[in-house]
């Protein structure tokens, strides 16, 4: 009997010892993440972002800079480097730069605090902190959380799986999933540096526009190329293309598509003009990340530029979520 008691006692001591010096609890890890965000002065990160919302995956390179408390620089480039956009936040506001068109757009917005952001460290930690039902698992090298998302205008992506390195709590991978747990957006971090130093003008609009144009030059001869008409691939029940017309303008050709039925919307597209002087335009609405580009979203419209073409979808019937769904489905698809 004494031997059994001794064996049980030793087993219990081993378990307690392993617990004390081994795996951290969910609460321990959450507290550590929260403390890291509180103490950091900022970070630089590089990641690969894969969108799986279309017929083929689209891959983008993302470079993220953050300097506490409110300076941000997110550089988004497609794998072929043909398309580049940058989101900047500084004391003057939130800017979206399109270097190939020599244009910038300024928003009065509280981005990125107003929604989940799959490539921003503090946003991921905030989503974990705000989800009392967050699930937690630990593997040999990683801590993995499954949480609700907080996408202001997109309820189609309700959950995410966030993986951190056990070694230093750096983000490793984020999978944003639909209701059926299909990952539609995947962010894979390749490099993360906490508390880096930044130049005084690191978040300056003019400096970043000039630097970006060295990588992605201003489009030349773009306006001589014919407009390749794009169509939304998403199917909305009871909604069909009613009319498509070509309108001649001073700048060229504008395509206007009218969709009707149970709901109606209009899709307009025309060649984007390269700004000779480098214009900065104030834009109403909120910047919204479409994955392949950044758009401007209001209650009834969503406008964006992609591969040298300006698009706008407008509707009094569609929700903001549906406007985003239509816009994302227009990407790179054409019908002859």
Secondary structure, DSSP 4 states (H G I P E B T S, - for coil): -HHHHHHHHHHHHHHHHHHHHSPPPHHHHHHHHHHHHHH--EEEEEEEEEE-SSSS-EEEEEEEEEETTTEEEEEEEETTSS-EEEEEEETTEEEEEEGGGTEEEEE---TTTTS--TT-HHHHHHHHHT-TT-EEEE-SSEEEEEEE---TT-TT--EEEEEEETTT--EEEEEEE-TT--EEEEEEEEEEEES----TTTT-HHHHHHHHHHHSPPPSSGGGSPP--B------TTEEEEEEEEEEETTEEEEEEEEEESS-EEEEEEEPPPPSS-EEEEE-SEEEE-SSSEEEE-SSEEEEEETTEEEEEE-SSS-HHHHHHHHHHTTT-B--
